[in-house]
């Protein structure tokens, strides 16, 4: 068990199942994702079955079960982005990185994801790279943005 996980447990002594989500969130922040070892350790700490911890973690899309890339690239696939060429942007990114939606490059440099709507429809098509929004993106512009990270 990692030092970070030990510290999380120390901050939640005698925790009950109502602390499961905050503990999962803290573990993912500390380790970048939730490994099966971490799932089992959390279950043991809370004295609940590992299956229950895994069930809760898989229910929420905020939790990852594989290491994420150092750079997170998100493309919008909402209606406004789609109408303005968002699918071409997504295809270009997938082709360039060699990964599909939800995957991470083998070198752990990039994780690529799509989202139903980023809420920036006036700027469509939109991508987000490490929390920074880029609007009116073309396939070529998207690759330039990614390569400059």
N, C-alpha and C positions, 0 to 999 in steps of 0.2 A: 504494500500500500504506500502511496506517495506521501511525502511530507505535506503537500497541499491538502490532500484528503484528510489526513490526521488533524490538520488545523481546522478544516471545515467541521469535522466531528467534534472537536474541542469547543467550537463556537455554538454547537447544538447538542449539548450534553442532555441525556435523558429525553431526546427528541422523540416525538410520536409521529404517526403517519401524516398528520396535518403539516409537517415540515418537509414532506417528501419533495415537493416541487422546488422550494427554495434551496434545498440541499442539492438536487439535480442541477439547478441553474449555477450554483456556486462551483460544483465539480466541473461542469462544462467550461465555465470561465477559466478555471485554474488549469485544466488539462487540454482544452480545445475541443474535446469531444467526450462521449461517454463510452468507455470500453466495457466489455463484459466483466472484467475484474472490478471496475468501479461500480457497476450495477450490483454485483454480489456483495461488495463491501458496504454499500449503502443499505442493502437489504439486511445485512447482519447488524449494522448499527441501529436500524429502526426495528429490528426483530420482526420482519415481515418476509414473505416469500420473494425470492428474486423475480419470479414471474409477475408479481404485482408491480414491482418497481419498473420492470421492462415494459409492462402493459401501459403504465402511466406515461413513461418516457416516449413510447412509440405513438401514443395518442396525439401528442403535441408536436407540431412540425418545427418547433424551435430547437429541438434536441437532435444532435448528430451522433452517429455511431461509428464514424470513420474520421480520421484526421482531416481537417479542412486545409485548404491551401492558404498560403500567407497573404494572398491577394484574393478578395472575394469580388466576383463580377456577377451582377444581377441585371437581367434584361426584362423589360416589361413586355407582356404579351396581351395587354388590355386592348379594348376595341380601338381606341384612338391610335395607339402604337401600331396595331395590326394594319389598320387602314393606310397608315403612312409608311409602310414598309418594314415594320418591326420584325416580321418573319425573316426577311432577308438579312437583317442585322443578326438575329439569333443564329441563322444558318452559317453566316460568316464567322461568328465567334466560335461556334462548335467546330467548324472545319479548321480554323486557325489553331485552336487549343488542342484539338484532337480528343475532345470530351463532349459528352451530351449533358443535357440539363440534369443537375444534381450530382455531377461527377467532379472529381479532382484530378488534376494532371499528375502523372506518376512522380514528378519531381516535387510535388506538394507546393508548387508555386501559385497555382490558380485553382479556385473552385468556381464553377459556373452554375448559376441557377437562374430560373425564370420565375416570375411572379405574375399573378393575375392582373394586378394593377398597382402601379407605384404612386398614383395620385398626382401626377404631373402631366396631365393630358395635353395641356397647351404647348408643351415642349416635345411632344411625340415625334418620333420614337425616342425613348429614354433608356439609358443604362445607368447603373450605379456601380462605381468601382471604389471599394473601401469607403463606403458612406458618402462619397461625393457624386452628385447628380450631374449627368451630361445630357443635354437635350438636342433635338433635331439631328440625331445621330444617323449617319449613313453606315453601310457595312465597312467602308474604308476608314472612316473617322473612328469607328468603334475599335478597329485593330490598332490604329495609331494611339488611341487613349490607353489601351491595354498595354501596349509595348512600352509606353512611357512611364509605367509604374515601377 
